[in-house]
Amino acid sequence: MTSLGPTGLRHADEGGTQKRSLPLVSDANAAEDTRAFWSSRTGLAVTPDEAREIDRNIARFFDLLAKWDEAARQTEGVPQ
């Protein structure tokens, strides 16, 4: 059985096969939430296109971290 880990990536439960994939964003307001968050934090107007790009970049960043973690675990011989 798989579940979503703290990063939103899929992890296997207790001895199952581990799979990692980018989660699908089902929230229709995700880009608007991102736009509002970054606009308020930076004081700059973030466009919807920029918000979608931010979302994609963050998802790719965490996917890269997960790949590095998996590679490190294989190198160290840590069970997955």
Beta strands, then each sheet from edge to edge (+ up, - down):
strand 1: 2-4
strand 2: 10-12
sheet 1: 1+ 2-
end
